[in-house]
């Protein structure tokens, strides 16, 4: 499966007293990051003179995939190297430009300090860890300096390593947050595998989620049921007080139910979280699989990022850039996306909307029946139609059935039947409209626009599900 890249962003000063020392330290830090995390590295930086160029050259030397972030288009950016003494610096930049797998441009033209500031901010946003060559001082003369970029990285709690430009000493901040992996996969082993590697990654996460699902689903509902069983057991012991054989075992059974309810979140909480994470990773990979064959699919990928999972989505985009498929025919791509993605999801949401509605109706009907029977038995007991001692089960039912009804209503909430039924019908209607739009598109631009809207909506739906299910069980 795909092991996500560790994206290393960079910011640094233009004027350096000892460029060779900085180049050596940058190379050392990059190698140490690779060894520490076990992840293949990818570089993100601009190519201003000085430290930026050194970082980009080091990334080229280490054969790291490189995302270039520019404040302006190349023609405008070139104006910052107009002085005769800067021609050699520009020649170094020109040799690097063709290495970029992806180029992000912040502004067509405009105020230069502001554009450089946004360029640095974008670099931080696109990376997992920031590497900076910084003198430890705040930027004072103009916006967009390394001090401003470091301050932003600190504000958003980004892991960072900064190198003193004079001594070469390194300082780490929040690097304990960096992911670690025991996998030995390298970037070179990934490139060229393309869609096959994507499929293997999807299968991996999907299979994990399927195995974890039976242990993790409906944890809240399980806790409700266990507490209700404890109460019902206690009620039975109080009603049948003359039955000595029942009293003591009922007490222990009640305690057992409560103990299981207490420790269940500790045992299944981790499985529940893993199930949610693997399910949403599988859906992200499913979305990437649908987009993968499209012409200029890399234009769609960046619009689909979800919180927490941006690293995986960046890696999927990088994999697509490193090993793009053969250019497909427009009609063929349109038909395949409609059939394999839209129709498949349309059928899924239609079926599950009906299932959720049917499930909710059944639970409500049974809850209502329990309430009705509880009313009847309550009246019978209260009016002394039957003897409490001769017919203790009637009193038992009058006390227990309201608890069963409450448990069933709690099940409706835990299973989220009302929201799922309404939301899935909305999703089915949206996909039906998208299907018609796809059938009438006649250009790649039009198809990409509809696909981006469909994938964004599908991923936001899975993110909403993830948020509801995860945070509804926050107690564990």
Phi, psi and omega per residue, in radians:
X1 nan 2.901 3.139
X2 -1.279 2.202 2.978
X3 -1.673 2.083 -3.073
X4 -0.992 2.502 3.035
X5 -1.226 2.685 2.941
X6 -1.688 1.967 -3.088
X7 -1.504 2.113 -3.100
X8 -1.864 1.959 3.068
X9 -1.535 2.887 -3.078
X10 -2.525 2.507 2.963
X11 -2.557 2.493 -3.112
X12 -2.880 2.894 -3.123
X13 -1.275 2.679 3.136
X14 -1.423 -0.665 -3.100
X15 -1.709 2.131 -3.095
X16 -2.210 2.375 3.133
X17 -1.278 -0.597 -3.075
X18 -2.415 1.425 -3.104
X19 -1.005 -0.608 -3.122
X20 -1.139 -0.682 3.111
X21 -1.103 -0.763 -3.125
X22 -1.135 -0.739 3.122
X23 -1.053 -0.699 3.135
X24 -1.159 -0.746 -3.114
X25 -1.220 -0.674 3.099
X26 -1.060 -0.772 3.136
X27 -1.086 -0.736 3.139
X28 -1.113 -0.768 -3.114
X29 -1.118 -0.739 3.134
X30 -1.094 -0.750 3.118
X31 -1.140 -0.694 3.125
X32 -1.153 -0.649 3.098
X33 -1.091 -0.747 3.109
X34 -1.096 -0.735 -3.136
X35 -1.205 -0.688 -3.085
X36 -1.205 -0.773 -3.048
X37 -1.568 -0.392 -3.065
X38 1.268 0.183 -3.103
X39 -1.827 2.600 2.979
X40 -1.181 2.575 -3.080
X41 -1.758 2.594 2.988
X42 -2.301 2.545 -3.046
X43 -1.841 2.544 3.065
X44 -2.387 2.083 -3.128
X45 -2.913 2.954 2.937
X46 -1.629 -2.996 3.123
X47 -2.365 0.743 2.997
X48 -1.114 2.803 -3.129
X49 -1.103 2.719 3.096
X50 1.604 -2.252 -2.999
X51 -1.127 -0.653 3.139
X52 -1.024 -0.800 -3.137
X53 -1.122 -0.700 3.114
X54 -1.064 -0.775 3.135
X55 -1.088 -0.790 -3.129
X56 -1.111 -0.674 3.100
X57 -1.170 -0.664 3.103
X58 -1.159 -0.704 3.077
X59 -1.067 -0.673 3.102
X60 -1.166 -0.719 3.120
X61 -1.076 -0.675 -3.127
X62 -1.534 0.037 3.110
X63 1.045 0.719 3.108
X64 -1.522 2.399 2.990
X65 -1.007 2.455 -2.965
X66 -2.286 2.216 2.981
X67 -1.781 2.153 -3.105
X68 -1.678 2.256 3.091
X69 -2.010 2.090 -3.112
X70 -2.057 2.525 3.075
X71 -1.244 -0.518 -3.117
X72 -2.441 2.949 2.957
X73 -1.011 2.779 -3.024
X74 -0.952 -0.713 -3.088
X75 -1.079 -0.714 3.118
X76 -1.302 -0.688 3.126
X77 -1.083 -0.570 -3.131
X78 -1.036 -0.451 -3.097
X79 -1.162 -0.309 3.108
X80 -1.368 0.018 3.138
X81 -2.161 0.563 -3.034
X82 -1.373 -0.370 -3.113
X83 -1.216 2.514 -3.127
X84 -0.950 -0.631 -3.105
X85 -1.257 -0.205 -3.099
X86 -1.724 0.030 -3.111
X87 -1.127 -0.665 3.111
X88 -1.138 -0.635 3.089
X89 -1.107 -0.721 3.137
X90 -1.164 -0.632 3.107
X91 -1.086 -0.658 3.077
X92 -1.119 -0.724 3.127
X93 -1.119 -0.771 -3.114
X94 -1.038 -0.626 3.123
X95 -1.210 -0.440 -3.101
X96 -1.489 -0.547 -3.000
X97 -0.928 -0.738 -3.126
X98 -1.138 -0.261 -3.129
X99 -1.327 -0.301 -3.032
X100 -1.171 2.209 3.049
X101 -1.371 -0.470 -3.090
X102 -2.650 2.342 -3.127
X103 -2.073 2.171 3.123
X104 -1.879 2.203 -3.097
X105 -2.025 2.172 -3.027
X106 -1.418 -0.617 -3.064
X107 -2.639 2.420 3.095
X108 -1.128 -0.781 3.018
X109 -2.689 3.070 3.069
X110 2.529 -2.884 -3.126
X111 -1.204 2.148 -2.972
X112 -1.156 -0.806 3.132
X113 -1.033 -0.731 -3.134
X114 -1.115 -0.719 3.141
X115 -1.160 -0.694 3.101
X116 -1.168 -0.629 3.085
X117 -1.091 -0.814 3.139
X118 -1.149 -0.560 3.079
X119 -1.091 -0.765 3.109
X120 -1.170 -0.693 3.111
X121 -1.095 -0.740 3.129
X122 -1.098 -0.653 3.111
X123 -1.060 -0.780 3.117
X124 -1.103 -0.740 -3.120
X125 -1.134 -0.488 -3.066
X126 -1.598 0.053 -3.064
X127 -2.115 2.907 3.049
X128 -1.678 -0.467 3.121
X129 -2.561 2.421 3.136
X130 -1.752 2.261 2.996
X131 -1.856 2.199 -3.078
X132 -2.276 2.483 2.919
X133 -1.781 1.854 -2.895
X134 -2.487 2.455 -3.117
X135 -1.530 0.091 3.093
X136 1.457 0.080 -3.099
X137 -1.940 2.627 3.095
X138 -1.248 2.627 3.064
X139 -1.238 2.309 -3.086
X140 -2.129 -0.518 -3.010
X141 -1.443 -0.662 -3.114
X142 -2.769 2.830 -3.135
X143 -1.274 2.734 3.050
X144 1.624 0.037 3.108
X145 -1.283 2.936 -3.119
X146 -1.030 -0.597 3.109
X147 -1.062 -0.687 3.106
X148 -1.141 -0.699 -3.100
X149 -1.210 -0.711 3.092
X150 -1.099 -0.725 3.124
X151 -1.066 -0.730 3.112
X152 -1.115 -0.776 3.133
X153 -1.036 -0.671 3.115
X154 -1.187 -0.704 -3.106
X155 -1.094 -0.625 -3.137
X156 -1.667 0.185 3.047
X157 1.082 0.662 3.114
X158 -1.382 2.328 3.009
X159 -0.978 2.482 -3.030
X160 -2.606 2.546 2.984
X161 -2.251 2.180 3.098
X162 -2.143 2.505 -3.054
X163 -1.882 2.253 3.057
X164 -1.204 2.161 -3.051
X165 -1.205 -0.257 -3.124
X166 -1.689 -0.889 -3.058
X167 -1.633 -0.377 -3.069
X168 1.411 0.073 3.125
X169 -1.178 2.522 -3.118
X170 -1.927 2.541 3.090
X171 -2.263 2.298 -3.126
X172 -1.832 2.521 3.064
X173 -2.366 2.143 3.070
X174 1.051 0.415 -3.122
X175 -1.284 -0.200 3.049
X176 -1.156 -0.263 3.122
X177 -1.439 -0.169 -3.113
X178 -1.157 2.457 3.123
X179 -1.217 2.636 3.050
X180 -2.187 2.634 -3.114
X181 -2.530 2.542 3.065
X182 -1.626 -0.051 3.130
X183 -1.219 2.607 -3.133
X184 -1.834 0.200 -3.117
X185 -1.071 2.408 3.096
X186 -2.039 2.881 -3.123
X187 -1.056 -0.683 -3.107
X188 -1.124 -0.531 3.116
X189 -1.296 -0.364 -3.114
X190 -1.455 -0.688 -2.987
X191 -1.112 2.492 3.095
X192 1.580 -0.241 -3.118
X193 -1.525 -0.516 2.980
X194 0.932 -2.177 -3.007
X195 -1.106 -0.515 3.120
X196 -1.137 -0.711 3.103
X197 -1.198 -0.662 3.074
X198 -1.072 -0.772 3.131
X199 -1.094 -0.738 3.126
X200 -1.091 -0.645 3.119
X201 -1.183 -0.757 3.078
X202 -1.049 -0.825 -3.138
X203 -1.041 -0.693 -3.131
X204 -1.064 -0.925 -3.105
X205 -1.182 -0.672 -3.132
X206 -1.137 -0.769 3.139
X207 -1.151 -0.680 3.069
X208 -1.059 -0.792 -3.122
X209 -1.106 -0.679 3.132
X210 -1.128 -0.688 3.136
X211 -1.222 -0.598 -3.082
X212 -1.451 -0.369 -3.015
X213 -1.009 -0.822 -3.108
X214 -1.043 -0.490 -3.095
X215 -1.541 -0.299 -2.963
X216 -1.968 -0.425 -2.987
X217 -1.247 2.562 3.043
X218 0.973 0.756 3.123
X219 -1.113 -0.719 3.112
X220 -1.047 -0.742 -3.141
X221 -1.100 -0.681 3.125
X222 -1.081 -0.692 3.135
X223 -1.150 -0.708 3.104
X224 -1.067 -0.833 -3.104
X225 -1.073 -0.736 -3.121
X226 -1.111 -0.744 3.113
X227 -1.164 -0.663 3.106
X228 -1.152 -0.686 3.111
X229 -1.118 -0.655 3.099
X230 -1.097 -0.734 3.140
X231 -1.173 -0.759 -3.135
X232 -1.083 -0.705 3.107
X233 -1.094 -0.737 3.127
X234 -1.133 -0.691 3.120
X235 -1.112 -0.747 3.137
X236 -1.053 -0.720 -3.134
X237 -1.160 -0.620 3.137
X238 -1.258 -0.593 -3.110
X239 -1.319 -0.774 -3.102
X240 -1.683 0.958 -3.092
X241 -1.097 -0.440 -3.120
X242 -1.354 -0.252 -3.119
X243 -1.554 1.598 -3.092
X244 -1.055 -0.596 -3.120
X245 -1.160 -0.284 -3.090
X246 -1.700 -0.576 -2.966
X247 -1.051 -0.952 -3.086
X248 -1.176 -0.818 3.089
X249 -1.047 -0.620 3.133
X250 -1.104 -0.671 3.112
X251 -1.098 -0.786 3.128
X252 -1.183 -0.620 3.122
X253 -1.144 -0.706 3.087
X254 -1.064 -0.793 3.124
X255 -1.076 -0.675 3.128
X256 -1.087 -0.806 3.116
X257 -1.024 -0.755 -3.108
X258 -1.204 -0.662 3.096
X259 -1.113 -0.745 3.108
X260 -1.084 -0.733 3.111
X261 -1.100 -0.562 -3.126
X262 -1.284 -0.737 -3.027
X263 -1.631 -0.275 -3.088
X264 -0.985 -0.776 3.118
X265 -1.064 -0.554 3.138
X266 -1.215 -0.594 -3.130
X267 -1.456 -0.680 -3.049
X268 -1.772 -0.157 -3.126
X269 -1.037 -0.764 -3.139
X270 -1.158 -0.738 3.114
X271 -1.104 -0.668 3.125
X272 -1.084 -0.811 3.130
X273 -1.121 -0.752 3.123
X274 -1.102 -0.699 3.127
X275 -1.057 -0.826 3.139
X276 -1.057 -0.812 -3.102
X277 -1.117 -0.762 -3.124
X278 -1.223 -0.581 3.097
X279 -1.133 -0.759 -3.104
X280 -1.288 -0.573 3.050
X281 -1.124 -0.693 3.100
X282 -1.088 -0.699 3.137
X283 -1.199 -0.601 3.062
X284 -1.112 -0.735 3.103
X285 -1.178 -0.638 3.096
X286 -1.087 -0.729 3.103
X287 -1.113 -0.764 3.116
X288 -1.083 -0.646 3.112
X289 -1.094 -0.697 3.140
X290 -1.183 -0.636 -3.110
X291 -1.386 -0.523 -2.937
X292 -0.780 -0.867 -3.023
X293 -1.328 -0.167 -3.016
X294 -1.231 2.581 3.057
X295 -1.105 2.261 -3.112
X296 0.968 0.768 3.119
X297 -1.055 -0.442 -3.120
X298 -1.105 -0.272 3.071
X299 -1.302 -0.423 -3.102
X300 -1.521 -0.688 -3.035
X301 -0.870 -0.859 -3.050
X302 -1.141 -0.323 -3.113
X303 -1.444 -0.044 -2.980
X304 -1.948 0.215 -3.010
X305 -1.236 2.426 3.099
X306 -1.940 2.601 3.045
X307 -0.987 2.575 3.093
X308 1.390 -0.639 -3.025
X309 -1.843 0.259 -3.117
X310 -1.077 -0.585 -3.132
X311 -1.092 -0.820 3.097
X312 -1.084 -0.736 -3.116
X313 -1.191 -0.628 3.043
X314 -1.095 -0.699 -3.132
X315 -1.178 -0.649 3.091
X316 -1.134 -0.695 3.071
X317 -1.102 -0.761 -3.135
X318 -1.120 -0.693 3.084
X319 -1.064 -0.726 3.114
X320 -1.114 -0.664 3.119
X321 -1.213 -0.621 -3.115
X322 -1.313 -0.516 -3.082
X323 -2.436 1.191 -3.122
X324 -1.214 2.562 3.100
X325 -1.334 2.971 3.059
X326 -1.105 2.551 -3.112
X327 -1.106 2.151 -3.110
X328 -1.496 2.895 3.003
X329 -1.333 2.465 -3.084
X330 -1.033 -0.833 -3.110
X331 -1.099 -0.720 3.138
X332 -1.124 -0.779 3.140
X333 -1.137 -0.709 3.138
X334 -1.105 -0.802 -3.140
X335 -1.122 -0.753 -3.122
X336 -1.120 -0.732 -3.130
X337 -1.165 -0.727 3.125
X338 -1.074 -0.813 -3.056
X339 -1.292 -0.881 -2.997
X340 -1.361 -0.565 -3.049
X341 -1.838 -1.039 -3.003
X342 -1.187 -0.883 -3.115
X343 -1.114 -0.705 3.115
X344 -1.056 -0.792 3.124
X345 -1.234 -0.604 3.099
X346 -1.061 -0.827 3.113
X347 -1.107 -0.681 3.131
X348 -1.052 -0.877 -3.077
X349 -1.207 -0.623 3.073
X350 -1.091 -0.846 -3.115
X351 -1.094 -0.768 -3.075
X352 -1.304 -0.490 3.049
X353 -1.111 -0.760 3.126
X354 -1.196 -0.702 3.122
X355 -1.092 -0.780 3.141
X356 -1.111 -0.735 3.135
X357 -1.120 -0.761 3.138
X358 -1.138 -0.690 3.124
X359 -1.115 -0.780 3.125
X360 -1.118 -0.735 3.122
X361 -1.092 -0.749 -3.121
X362 -1.103 -0.798 -3.118
X363 -1.140 -0.697 3.129
X364 -1.155 -0.681 3.140
X365 -1.125 -0.778 3.139
X366 -1.158 -0.704 3.103
X367 -1.072 -0.727 3.109
X368 -1.116 -0.719 3.109
X369 -1.076 -0.771 3.117
X370 -1.060 -0.722 3.132
X371 -1.115 -0.740 -3.140
X372 -1.102 -0.802 3.135
X373 -1.132 -0.647 3.107
X374 -1.101 -0.654 3.112
X375 -1.120 -0.814 -3.122
X376 -1.082 -0.861 -3.126
X377 -1.137 -0.611 3.090
X378 -1.101 -0.743 3.102
X379 -1.117 -0.750 3.140
X380 -1.032 -0.781 -3.130
X381 -1.205 -0.776 -3.065
X382 -1.156 -0.655 -3.112
X383 -1.551 0.045 3.095
X384 1.057 0.572 3.075
X385 -1.093 -0.626 3.081
X386 -2.160 2.766 3.128
X387 -1.373 2.338 3.128
X388 -1.125 -0.556 -3.118
X389 -1.431 -0.600 -3.127
X390 -1.357 -0.563 -3.102
X391 -2.219 1.133 -3.090
X392 -1.134 -0.445 -3.119
X393 -1.144 -0.451 3.097
X394 -1.162 -0.788 3.075
X395 -1.110 -0.681 3.118
X396 -1.031 -0.809 3.138
X397 -1.126 -0.672 -3.131
X398 -1.104 -0.508 3.136
X399 -1.561 -0.590 -3.014
X400 -1.496 -0.660 -3.045
X401 -1.040 -0.645 3.039
X402 -1.054 -0.598 3.086
X403 -1.169 -0.699 3.103
X404 -1.120 -0.740 3.107
X405 -1.073 -0.734 3.111
X406 -1.099 -0.696 3.117
X407 -1.110 -0.684 3.136
X408 -1.186 -0.685 3.084
X409 -1.171 -0.632 3.052
X410 -1.135 -0.609 3.105
X411 -1.114 -0.664 3.096
X412 -1.049 -0.748 3.121
X413 -1.200 -0.759 -3.110
X414 -1.144 -0.673 3.126
X415 -1.402 -0.146 3.054
X416 1.016 0.668 -3.014
X417 -1.166 -0.690 -3.089
X418 -1.136 -0.882 -3.123
X419 -1.124 -0.767 -3.105
X420 -1.085 -0.734 -3.137
X421 -1.066 -0.841 -3.125
X422 -1.205 -0.794 -3.081
X423 -1.159 -0.703 -3.108
X424 -1.180 -0.562 3.051
X425 -1.162 -0.679 3.086
X426 -1.102 -0.734 3.131
X427 -1.126 -0.693 3.115
X428 -1.108 -0.723 3.111
X429 -1.132 -0.718 3.107
X430 -1.078 -0.777 -3.105
X431 -1.200 -0.573 3.080
X432 -1.117 -0.732 3.087
X433 -1.154 -0.742 3.134
X434 -1.094 -0.634 3.106
X435 -1.059 -0.762 3.105
X436 -1.114 -0.722 3.120
X437 -1.062 -0.764 -3.125
X438 -1.089 -0.718 -3.129
X439 -1.099 -0.432 -3.084
X440 -1.796 -0.010 3.088
X441 -1.284 2.549 -3.115
X442 -2.275 0.061 3.102
X443 -2.362 2.797 3.074
X444 -1.090 -0.658 -3.141
X445 -1.075 -0.787 3.120
X446 -1.107 -0.729 3.135
X447 -1.137 -0.753 3.137
X448 -1.093 -0.650 3.138
X449 -1.087 -0.816 -3.123
X450 -1.184 -0.743 3.141
X451 -1.067 -0.752 3.133
X452 -1.061 -0.718 3.127
X453 -1.151 -0.751 -3.139
X454 -1.107 -0.861 -3.087
X455 -1.161 -0.652 3.101
X456 -1.102 -0.748 -3.141
X457 -1.160 -0.729 3.135
X458 -1.135 -0.718 -3.141
X459 -1.239 -0.635 3.090
X460 -1.156 -0.577 3.073
X461 -1.147 -0.770 3.128
X462 -1.192 -0.547 3.089
X463 -1.210 -0.669 3.081
X464 -1.105 -0.777 3.088
X465 -1.034 -0.807 3.141
X466 -1.002 -0.791 -3.100
X467 -1.156 -0.772 -3.124
X468 -1.083 -0.836 -3.050
X469 -1.261 -0.702 -3.092
X470 -1.200 -0.857 -3.015
X471 -1.432 -0.222 3.019
X472 -1.308 -0.236 3.119
X473 -2.061 0.575 -3.027
X474 -1.155 -0.342 -3.078
X475 -1.092 -0.335 -3.129
X476 -1.957 nan nan
